[in-house]
Amino acid sequence: MARSVMSEIKKDHIHRLLARGKRVDGRNWDEFREITIQTNFTETAEGSARVKLGNTDVLVGVKMETGIPFPDTPDKGVLATNAELIPLASPTFEPGPPDENAIELARVVDRGIRESEMIDLDALCIVPNEEVWICFVDIYVLDYDGNLFDASFLGAVAALKSTIVPASRYGKGEDFKLPIRCLPMSVTAVQIENSILVDPTLDEEKVAAARLTVTTDENGDIRAMQKGLKGSLTVDQIKKIIETSQRLGKELRKLVG
């Protein structure tokens, strides 16, 4: 995400606390902020969820439409994920077409859902080579205070799980629940000096050297990974983040299960 100016006093404060094994908000290194999830938040979407992760606030909507399949997958439905960073959510967000931050956010969420095979795309085929269901996942960032990746992923999973395919609207029979195979979950951590911190706040993101998002399924298998920022991570740090993602993923999954 965008990295804005931070005072040296605040940076030094964060570093001094970490040197004593503490975080600014008092959390443990592997502890998420308070999470609230509201599903079926909007009636204009086939599925929706609003997620508040601390002060980060994200709304995800799912729309289902019929369309033409991709040539290389003629008998599978289509998944399309987009993200919009609303200017009111942060002074660093600007109006206009999606920038690299919005594109990266959408790709991380899309990859985790796609590679975990969360949605049974085979079941979304209407007529092979001619017509399939297209699942649009739209992410709207309402307030940004760090860790958009996990907030958006939680919102996407919850929204998809609540989605009803409007088959009757298109003359395709009775409405049915979106076919879900599993519930993947992502956990994001940042590296600040020698410390690894899960669910970074905006201030922690600003001073972080490296970031890693790990998406796992119910079996703990890694389905996707995304490295961010310019710094590097040691092998031990990567293993630590993976193990933490597997452990915390089980707890996060209960929130949408």
Backbone bond lengths (Angstrom), bond angles and torsions (degrees), N, CA, C in turn:
res aa  C-N    CA-C-N  psi(-1)  N-CA   C-N-CA  omega(-1)  CA-C   N-CA-C  phi
1 M - - - 1.445 - - 1.517 110.28 -
2 A 1.320 117.01 168.91 1.451 122.07 -177.03 1.526 110.33 -61.60
3 R 1.328 116.00 140.78 1.462 121.89 -178.51 1.524 108.30 -111.76
4 S 1.309 117.82 106.77 1.451 121.98 -177.63 1.519 110.74 -94.65
5 V 1.314 116.06 175.21 1.460 121.69 -176.69 1.528 110.55 -68.60
6 M 1.320 116.47 136.92 1.459 122.00 175.86 1.513 108.59 -129.53
7 S 1.314 116.59 139.97 1.458 120.53 -178.85 1.523 110.77 -65.46
8 E 1.328 116.04 148.58 1.456 120.93 178.84 1.525 110.75 -64.42
9 I 1.327 116.53 -30.73 1.464 120.33 179.36 1.526 110.14 -63.26
10 K 1.350 116.66 -44.39 1.461 120.12 -179.57 1.530 110.72 -67.87
11 K 1.329 117.18 -39.84 1.468 120.49 178.07 1.525 110.40 -60.11
12 D 1.350 115.26 -47.14 1.467 119.47 -179.09 1.518 110.83 -62.61
13 H 1.330 116.38 -37.11 1.462 120.63 179.28 1.526 110.89 -62.08
14 I 1.338 116.52 -45.00 1.466 121.01 179.23 1.523 110.59 -62.60
15 H 1.327 116.64 -44.19 1.460 120.65 -178.91 1.527 111.53 -66.27
16 R 1.321 117.40 -39.97 1.469 120.19 179.76 1.524 111.19 -64.58
17 L 1.333 116.07 -40.54 1.457 119.63 177.96 1.527 111.15 -64.20
18 L 1.342 116.48 -44.76 1.468 119.87 -179.24 1.523 111.30 -63.17
19 A 1.315 116.37 -32.87 1.463 119.92 177.94 1.517 111.17 -63.25
20 R 1.337 116.46 -24.51 1.467 121.72 177.82 1.530 111.23 -100.47
21 G 1.348 115.89 9.40 1.453 120.43 177.63 1.504 114.30 76.69
22 K 1.329 117.73 26.71 1.458 121.81 -178.23 1.524 111.21 -123.75
23 R 1.344 115.54 157.28 1.452 122.35 174.07 1.525 109.10 -112.91
24 V 1.325 116.05 159.99 1.461 120.71 -176.43 1.522 111.77 -57.63
25 D 1.341 117.34 -40.77 1.469 120.23 -177.05 1.529 113.07 -93.08
26 G 1.328 117.27 7.93 1.453 120.95 174.24 1.511 115.80 83.89
27 R 1.335 118.80 -0.03 1.463 120.56 -179.01 1.528 111.94 -74.01
28 N 1.339 115.11 158.95 1.456 119.94 169.22 1.517 109.14 -71.47
29 W 1.299 117.64 163.38 1.462 121.11 -176.60 1.528 112.12 -62.07
30 D 1.349 116.88 -29.12 1.466 121.12 -176.33 1.526 112.07 -108.77
31 E 1.323 117.42 26.94 1.458 121.43 -176.25 1.530 111.35 -110.32
32 F 1.344 115.90 131.76 1.461 121.03 175.58 1.528 109.96 -80.29
33 R 1.322 115.72 154.83 1.452 120.66 170.25 1.537 108.74 -70.51
34 E 1.322 115.71 173.68 1.465 119.82 179.44 1.525 110.05 -61.12
35 I 1.326 116.56 135.80 1.462 122.08 -177.95 1.518 109.89 -120.22
36 T 1.325 116.56 131.00 1.471 121.23 171.65 1.523 108.20 -127.10
37 I 1.334 116.27 139.37 1.461 121.79 -179.01 1.525 108.72 -129.54
38 Q 1.322 115.90 126.07 1.463 121.80 174.66 1.521 108.33 -116.68
39 T 1.321 117.71 115.21 1.454 120.84 177.40 1.526 110.36 -92.02
40 N 1.338 114.48 166.15 1.475 120.64 -177.43 1.527 110.63 51.08
41 F 1.339 114.42 45.17 1.463 120.30 -174.84 1.526 112.36 -72.55
42 T 1.329 117.04 -32.93 1.460 120.54 -179.66 1.524 110.30 -127.08
43 E 1.315 116.83 140.51 1.467 121.56 -177.83 1.527 112.55 -82.48
44 T 1.321 117.54 -10.53 1.463 120.29 -176.57 1.527 112.65 -86.36
45 A 1.317 117.39 -2.24 1.462 121.01 179.24 1.515 109.96 -116.60
46 E 1.344 116.20 156.84 1.459 120.47 177.47 1.524 111.85 -72.30
47 G 1.315 116.04 -22.20 1.459 122.52 175.77 1.517 107.99 -159.17
48 S 1.320 118.46 146.57 1.461 120.00 -179.00 1.519 110.16 -158.33
49 A 1.325 114.94 159.21 1.456 120.89 176.93 1.519 109.20 -157.10
50 R 1.314 115.68 139.31 1.457 121.32 172.87 1.514 107.78 -112.14
51 V 1.324 115.90 127.22 1.463 121.35 -177.25 1.517 109.56 -119.28
52 K 1.331 115.51 129.89 1.454 120.95 172.58 1.518 107.35 -114.38
53 L 1.320 115.19 119.59 1.459 123.05 179.34 1.527 106.01 -116.86
54 G 1.337 115.98 96.57 1.453 118.44 -168.86 1.518 108.14 62.75
55 N 1.325 116.57 -124.75 1.460 120.82 177.76 1.521 112.98 -95.72
56 T 1.321 117.70 0.28 1.460 121.13 174.56 1.526 108.54 -79.64
57 D 1.329 115.97 132.62 1.470 121.43 -173.11 1.531 108.85 -131.82
58 V 1.323 116.17 121.35 1.466 121.36 -175.36 1.530 109.86 -132.58
59 L 1.317 115.51 138.23 1.467 122.12 175.08 1.522 108.53 -116.67
60 V 1.338 116.44 130.33 1.468 121.74 179.15 1.520 109.03 -122.41
61 G 1.326 115.48 129.09 1.451 120.91 177.01 1.517 111.15 -120.28
62 V 1.321 116.70 146.02 1.468 122.38 179.01 1.527 108.64 -119.49
63 K 1.328 116.41 127.48 1.464 122.37 175.33 1.520 108.98 -118.79
64 M 1.329 116.43 139.46 1.458 122.03 179.16 1.516 109.53 -116.58
65 E 1.327 116.02 128.39 1.460 121.93 177.36 1.526 109.01 -138.40
66 T 1.318 116.31 160.27 1.467 119.80 175.04 1.521 109.16 -91.31
67 G 1.318 116.23 150.85 1.457 120.30 179.92 1.512 111.35 -169.40
68 I 1.308 115.28 -171.52 1.472 122.45 -177.53 1.532 109.42 -89.66
69 P 1.337 118.93 134.37 1.472 120.54 179.35 1.524 111.69 -71.89
70 F 1.312 115.90 165.66 1.459 120.47 174.30 1.526 108.78 -71.32
71 P 1.331 118.20 146.70 1.474 121.23 -178.24 1.526 113.82 -57.69
72 D 1.360 116.96 -34.12 1.471 119.45 -177.29 1.525 113.01 -84.52
73 T 1.342 117.30 -10.04 1.468 121.29 175.76 1.529 108.60 -135.03
74 P 1.326 117.06 67.58 1.465 120.95 -173.33 1.523 115.29 -68.05
75 D 1.337 116.81 -15.01 1.469 119.87 -177.35 1.528 111.99 -116.96
76 K 1.338 116.40 24.95 1.458 120.97 179.61 1.525 110.84 -129.74
77 G 1.334 114.83 147.19 1.451 119.88 174.27 1.521 110.31 -67.66
78 V 1.330 115.56 176.50 1.466 121.09 -175.10 1.533 109.54 -121.28
79 L 1.317 115.89 138.02 1.462 122.85 174.40 1.515 108.61 -113.21
80 A 1.334 116.97 129.24 1.460 121.98 178.22 1.524 108.59 -133.65
81 T 1.340 117.25 124.23 1.461 122.12 -176.83 1.517 110.66 -118.88
82 N 1.313 115.97 132.95 1.467 122.05 178.77 1.524 109.40 -133.52
83 A 1.334 115.93 153.08 1.460 121.41 178.22 1.518 109.86 -132.41
84 E 1.322 115.19 140.38 1.461 121.09 177.99 1.525 109.26 -125.85
85 L 1.323 115.46 122.13 1.461 121.48 178.39 1.527 107.38 -94.87
86 I 1.313 116.33 96.37 1.457 122.03 -175.39 1.528 110.12 -67.54
87 P 1.340 118.72 128.21 1.472 121.58 -177.23 1.522 114.27 -52.88
88 L 1.333 118.04 -32.84 1.462 120.29 179.71 1.530 112.09 -66.86
89 A 1.327 117.33 -16.83 1.465 120.93 -177.04 1.522 112.26 -76.72
90 S 1.326 116.76 -24.54 1.467 120.55 -177.42 1.518 109.73 -164.23
91 P 1.334 118.26 142.97 1.469 120.51 176.84 1.527 112.99 -66.13
92 T 1.346 117.07 -13.75 1.463 120.13 179.26 1.529 112.52 -88.17
93 F 1.343 117.30 -9.68 1.460 120.87 179.44 1.525 109.01 -89.27
94 E 1.323 115.98 136.39 1.456 120.98 -178.41 1.522 110.73 -120.26
95 P 1.342 116.68 148.16 1.473 119.33 177.92 1.521 110.86 -68.50
96 G 1.325 115.12 159.88 1.464 119.89 178.75 1.505 111.34 122.30
97 P 1.334 116.38 -169.41 1.465 120.09 -179.30 1.528 111.19 -63.35
98 P 1.338 117.75 159.15 1.471 121.29 -179.68 1.524 111.74 -56.02
99 D 1.343 116.66 131.83 1.456 120.14 176.20 1.518 109.75 -91.08
100 E 1.338 116.56 -173.13 1.463 119.48 -175.76 1.522 112.20 -63.92
101 N 1.341 117.38 -29.22 1.459 119.69 179.55 1.529 111.40 -69.88
102 A 1.325 116.99 -43.09 1.466 120.97 178.46 1.530 110.32 -65.79
103 I 1.321 116.04 -39.96 1.468 120.49 179.92 1.526 110.40 -64.64
104 E 1.343 116.74 -43.72 1.463 119.99 179.40 1.528 110.63 -63.76
105 L 1.327 117.09 -43.07 1.462 120.89 179.70 1.528 110.73 -59.00
106 A 1.329 116.51 -47.75 1.464 120.64 -179.98 1.527 111.12 -62.29
107 R 1.317 116.80 -40.38 1.467 120.58 -177.93 1.520 112.01 -67.45
108 V 1.337 116.90 -40.31 1.463 119.96 -179.89 1.523 110.31 -64.04
109 V 1.336 117.07 -44.73 1.462 120.73 178.88 1.526 110.38 -65.29
110 D 1.332 116.48 -46.03 1.463 121.19 -178.84 1.526 111.06 -60.95
111 R 1.331 116.39 -44.11 1.466 119.63 -176.55 1.527 111.19 -64.67
112 G 1.336 116.37 -41.18 1.461 119.28 179.71 1.518 112.58 -63.19
113 I 1.333 116.34 -40.48 1.469 121.06 178.99 1.523 110.63 -70.49
114 R 1.326 115.49 -44.12 1.466 120.76 -176.12 1.537 111.79 -69.03
115 E 1.334 116.76 -48.56 1.464 120.00 -175.45 1.526 112.66 -71.53
116 S 1.320 117.19 -23.25 1.467 119.66 176.19 1.519 111.42 -82.80
117 E 1.352 115.98 -10.35 1.471 122.24 -176.51 1.528 110.47 57.97
118 M 1.327 114.43 40.21 1.462 120.12 179.65 1.518 111.68 -56.85
119 I 1.334 116.87 -43.62 1.463 121.94 -179.19 1.524 109.42 -96.06
120 D 1.309 116.96 134.33 1.463 121.72 175.41 1.528 107.81 -79.90
121 L 1.322 116.40 87.65 1.464 121.21 -176.89 1.526 112.05 -66.62
122 D 1.332 117.03 -24.99 1.471 119.84 177.14 1.537 110.51 -61.37
123 A 1.339 115.70 -37.25 1.462 120.44 -177.62 1.524 112.46 -74.42
124 L 1.325 116.24 -8.09 1.461 120.06 -179.67 1.531 112.33 -97.91
125 C 1.323 115.48 10.86 1.469 119.95 175.76 1.536 108.97 -85.38
126 I 1.318 116.19 129.54 1.468 121.44 178.41 1.530 109.51 -96.84
127 V 1.314 116.39 -56.85 1.461 122.84 174.56 1.526 107.29 -136.13
128 P 1.346 118.81 115.93 1.461 120.75 -178.59 1.528 112.40 -51.95
129 N 1.325 115.09 136.51 1.466 123.30 178.65 1.534 113.62 73.07
130 E 1.328 116.73 -7.29 1.467 118.52 -175.43 1.519 114.30 -122.08
131 E 1.322 117.08 -49.10 1.459 118.51 -172.36 1.526 111.29 -148.86
132 V 1.332 114.82 132.98 1.464 120.88 177.26 1.526 108.50 -141.56
133 W 1.325 115.00 170.66 1.454 120.04 173.35 1.526 109.18 -85.86
134 I 1.315 116.69 136.29 1.458 122.45 176.04 1.523 107.83 -109.25
135 C 1.337 115.58 125.32 1.461 122.23 -177.86 1.529 109.17 -103.87
136 F 1.321 116.69 110.62 1.461 122.13 178.94 1.532 109.30 -97.73
137 V 1.316 116.12 121.93 1.460 121.93 176.49 1.530 107.35 -109.40
138 D 1.321 116.47 114.98 1.461 121.78 -177.21 1.524 110.06 -113.98
139 I 1.335 115.77 123.92 1.459 122.78 -178.07 1.527 109.16 -106.16
140 Y 1.323 116.01 127.77 1.465 121.31 177.82 1.525 108.46 -121.24
141 V 1.324 116.34 118.59 1.460 121.04 178.62 1.519 108.64 -86.74
142 L 1.332 116.66 116.22 1.461 122.15 -176.74 1.525 112.15 -94.26
143 D 1.333 117.08 -31.84 1.456 121.66 178.14 1.521 108.04 -153.03
144 Y 1.332 116.70 133.88 1.452 121.05 -171.96 1.528 110.99 -117.08
145 D 1.325 115.80 112.42 1.459 121.11 173.57 1.523 109.42 -135.82
146 G 1.350 114.87 43.94 1.456 120.23 176.16 1.514 114.66 96.74
147 N 1.329 115.08 154.14 1.466 125.52 173.66 1.527 114.01 54.72
148 L 1.321 115.69 56.34 1.462 120.19 175.65 1.525 111.74 -67.06
149 F 1.320 117.33 -27.33 1.463 120.05 -176.22 1.526 111.51 -61.66
150 D 1.328 116.84 -51.17 1.463 119.05 -177.05 1.526 112.09 -73.28
151 A 1.340 117.12 -37.61 1.471 120.13 177.69 1.521 110.12 -61.79
152 S 1.329 116.64 -44.08 1.472 121.14 -179.23 1.516 110.98 -68.71
153 F 1.337 116.90 -38.28 1.466 119.35 -179.59 1.523 110.56 -67.13
154 L 1.321 116.50 -43.58 1.465 120.15 176.22 1.528 110.62 -57.78
155 G 1.338 115.37 -44.34 1.461 119.89 179.73 1.514 112.18 -63.33
156 A 1.339 116.44 -41.60 1.461 120.28 -179.13 1.528 111.01 -65.23
157 V 1.325 117.27 -45.08 1.465 121.05 -179.57 1.531 110.23 -63.27
158 A 1.337 116.95 -44.93 1.463 120.58 -179.77 1.522 111.25 -65.21
159 A 1.342 116.78 -40.60 1.464 120.22 -179.78 1.529 111.17 -66.94
160 L 1.323 117.20 -43.32 1.460 120.72 179.33 1.526 111.04 -63.99
161 K 1.323 116.16 -39.79 1.465 120.17 -179.23 1.538 111.39 -64.01
162 S 1.339 116.27 -26.80 1.462 120.00 -178.66 1.530 113.17 -95.21
163 T 1.327 116.84 1.69 1.471 120.69 -172.85 1.533 112.92 -75.60
164 I 1.322 114.66 135.79 1.465 122.41 172.86 1.530 108.14 -113.04
165 V 1.319 116.01 122.78 1.470 120.46 179.68 1.530 108.61 -75.21
166 P 1.346 118.45 121.05 1.481 121.71 -174.51 1.521 112.92 -82.05
167 A 1.317 116.86 63.75 1.460 121.22 -175.85 1.528 112.29 -60.73
168 S 1.324 116.83 -38.49 1.467 119.67 -177.26 1.526 112.07 -65.01
169 R 1.308 116.71 -29.98 1.460 120.57 179.43 1.522 111.19 -63.65
170 Y 1.322 115.63 -31.03 1.466 120.49 -177.46 1.528 112.09 -103.89
171 G 1.322 117.46 11.46 1.459 120.82 -179.83 1.504 113.55 67.21
172 K 1.360 116.42 34.28 1.469 121.14 -176.90 1.525 111.70 -113.41
173 G 1.310 116.76 27.21 1.461 119.69 179.62 1.512 111.79 99.55
174 E 1.328 115.73 -155.85 1.458 121.22 -177.51 1.527 111.22 -83.89
175 D 1.322 114.51 150.41 1.468 119.83 175.69 1.529 109.53 -61.49
176 F 1.336 116.53 150.99 1.459 119.86 178.80 1.530 109.88 -148.05
177 K 1.309 114.68 157.77 1.461 119.66 178.48 1.526 110.25 -68.71
178 L 1.321 115.46 143.33 1.461 119.30 175.15 1.525 108.77 -58.23
179 P 1.342 118.26 125.11 1.472 120.32 -177.59 1.530 112.14 -68.29
180 I 1.316 116.01 113.04 1.468 122.75 -177.25 1.522 109.94 -109.84
181 R 1.325 116.39 129.74 1.460 121.13 -179.12 1.527 112.74 -95.26
182 C 1.335 116.89 -35.75 1.459 120.41 -176.86 1.521 109.11 -156.97
183 L 1.323 115.92 173.70 1.455 121.27 179.32 1.533 108.85 -122.20
184 P 1.321 117.19 90.37 1.463 119.85 177.31 1.526 110.20 -70.00
185 M 1.320 116.51 161.26 1.457 119.88 178.55 1.528 109.15 -148.82
186 S 1.337 115.14 140.72 1.461 119.86 179.88 1.522 110.51 -108.85
187 V 1.337 115.77 148.31 1.463 122.65 174.36 1.520 107.41 -132.99
188 T 1.322 116.06 127.68 1.462 121.69 -177.94 1.517 110.60 -111.37
189 A 1.331 115.65 135.85 1.465 121.50 177.84 1.523 109.25 -133.75
190 V 1.322 115.79 152.22 1.460 120.92 176.27 1.517 109.75 -120.90
191 Q 1.318 114.65 158.31 1.461 121.53 178.08 1.525 109.02 -113.21
192 I 1.339 115.23 120.98 1.456 122.14 176.29 1.515 107.08 -122.44
193 E 1.333 116.89 110.57 1.459 122.76 -171.99 1.526 108.89 53.92
194 N 1.330 118.58 -116.21 1.467 120.08 -178.86 1.518 112.78 -101.10
195 S 1.326 116.78 8.96 1.459 120.83 -176.33 1.526 111.70 -102.47
196 I 1.321 116.00 143.39 1.458 123.34 172.87 1.527 107.18 -111.58
197 L 1.341 117.35 126.14 1.455 121.88 -176.96 1.525 110.25 -125.40
198 V 1.321 116.18 126.08 1.459 122.42 177.53 1.525 109.27 -85.00
199 D 1.341 116.27 148.23 1.462 122.28 177.86 1.523 111.55 50.98
200 P 1.335 117.34 65.68 1.461 120.34 -177.50 1.523 113.16 -68.16
201 T 1.331 115.53 142.71 1.457 120.37 171.28 1.522 108.39 -77.94
202 L 1.312 117.02 173.77 1.453 120.76 179.31 1.526 111.04 -60.24
203 D 1.329 117.14 -43.68 1.470 119.63 179.74 1.518 111.32 -63.14
204 E 1.330 117.08 -37.57 1.465 119.68 178.40 1.519 110.86 -69.39
205 E 1.318 117.36 -36.20 1.459 120.04 176.84 1.525 111.68 -62.56
206 K 1.336 116.27 -35.76 1.459 120.75 -176.76 1.520 113.03 -66.59
207 V 1.330 116.86 -28.70 1.464 119.56 -178.35 1.531 111.94 -103.52
208 A 1.330 117.38 -1.87 1.473 120.86 -178.04 1.519 111.52 -71.38
209 A 1.322 115.05 147.93 1.469 120.64 177.53 1.517 111.27 -95.34
210 A 1.323 116.84 -32.49 1.463 120.77 -177.52 1.520 109.55 -146.45
211 R 1.330 114.95 155.35 1.465 121.52 179.94 1.523 108.60 -137.99
212 L 1.336 116.26 144.73 1.464 120.49 177.01 1.524 108.93 -141.20
213 T 1.334 115.39 127.76 1.459 122.22 175.43 1.525 108.42 -110.71
214 V 1.320 116.94 124.72 1.465 122.49 -178.76 1.526 108.96 -119.41
215 T 1.314 116.10 125.59 1.470 121.67 178.51 1.518 109.25 -108.67
216 T 1.331 115.72 128.67 1.459 121.16 -179.30 1.530 110.23 -126.77
217 D 1.333 116.15 162.08 1.459 120.46 176.12 1.521 109.89 -102.87
218 E 1.346 117.68 -172.47 1.463 121.43 -177.26 1.521 113.40 -61.30
219 N 1.327 116.77 -26.22 1.462 120.56 179.81 1.519 112.60 -84.24
220 G 1.347 116.33 -4.00 1.451 120.07 -177.11 1.513 113.05 84.84
221 D 1.330 116.68 3.89 1.464 120.15 178.88 1.528 110.12 -72.70
222 I 1.329 116.19 139.45 1.460 121.37 178.64 1.519 109.28 -74.84
223 R 1.318 116.86 126.01 1.456 121.95 -179.23 1.524 112.56 -108.83
224 A 1.333 116.74 -25.67 1.462 119.80 179.00 1.526 108.92 -162.45
225 M 1.338 115.30 151.44 1.458 121.40 175.49 1.533 108.44 -142.11
226 Q 1.327 116.37 144.48 1.457 120.97 178.12 1.520 109.17 -139.18
227 K 1.334 116.62 118.96 1.464 122.65 176.26 1.513 108.58 -92.08
228 G 1.338 116.74 137.38 1.447 121.30 178.88 1.521 111.95 -133.58
229 L 1.321 116.42 164.82 1.464 125.43 -179.04 1.529 110.54 70.38
230 K 1.318 115.83 172.34 1.466 120.38 -169.15 1.522 114.43 -89.34
231 G 1.314 117.78 -17.00 1.450 120.26 -177.53 1.519 113.21 -74.01
232 S 1.303 115.89 174.04 1.467 121.39 -179.07 1.526 110.21 -115.41
233 L 1.324 114.92 160.41 1.460 122.41 177.78 1.518 109.28 -121.02
234 T 1.320 116.61 142.89 1.455 119.84 176.52 1.530 109.01 -78.12
235 V 1.321 115.53 164.73 1.470 120.26 177.88 1.521 110.03 -60.21
236 D 1.328 117.13 -41.51 1.459 120.54 179.89 1.525 111.64 -64.65
237 Q 1.330 116.65 -37.99 1.463 119.79 178.44 1.523 111.04 -66.17
238 I 1.324 116.38 -40.29 1.468 120.25 178.08 1.520 110.28 -63.87
239 K 1.322 117.19 -43.98 1.469 120.88 177.97 1.526 110.43 -60.93
240 K 1.310 116.11 -39.75 1.467 120.61 -179.53 1.523 111.02 -64.07
241 I 1.330 116.53 -42.36 1.461 120.95 179.59 1.527 110.63 -67.38
242 I 1.324 117.17 -40.72 1.464 120.72 178.81 1.528 110.78 -62.26
243 E 1.330 116.37 -47.99 1.467 120.49 -179.97 1.532 110.62 -62.15
244 T 1.330 116.67 -38.20 1.463 120.69 178.72 1.518 110.81 -67.64
245 S 1.321 116.80 -39.51 1.465 121.34 178.45 1.523 110.56 -62.81
246 Q 1.311 116.90 -41.68 1.467 120.58 179.03 1.531 110.66 -63.80
247 R 1.321 116.31 -40.63 1.464 120.52 -178.17 1.530 111.80 -73.18
248 L 1.320 117.35 -48.76 1.460 120.50 -178.15 1.523 112.26 -72.33
249 G 1.341 116.33 -26.36 1.456 120.05 178.33 1.522 111.27 -58.27
250 K 1.324 116.61 -36.04 1.461 120.60 178.92 1.530 111.30 -63.83
251 E 1.340 116.30 -38.81 1.453 120.46 -180.00 1.531 111.20 -72.25
252 L 1.321 117.07 -41.35 1.463 120.88 179.28 1.519 110.78 -65.41
253 R 1.325 116.30 -35.42 1.474 120.77 -178.23 1.535 111.49 -63.64
254 K 1.328 115.92 -30.28 1.470 119.47 179.06 1.528 111.35 -64.92
255 L 1.340 116.89 -26.24 1.457 120.71 -177.29 1.531 111.84 -71.19
256 V 1.337 116.49 -24.43 1.460 120.03 -178.96 1.517 111.98 -116.09
257 G 1.327 116.78 -5.50 1.458 121.19 -176.66 1.507 113.20 -75.47
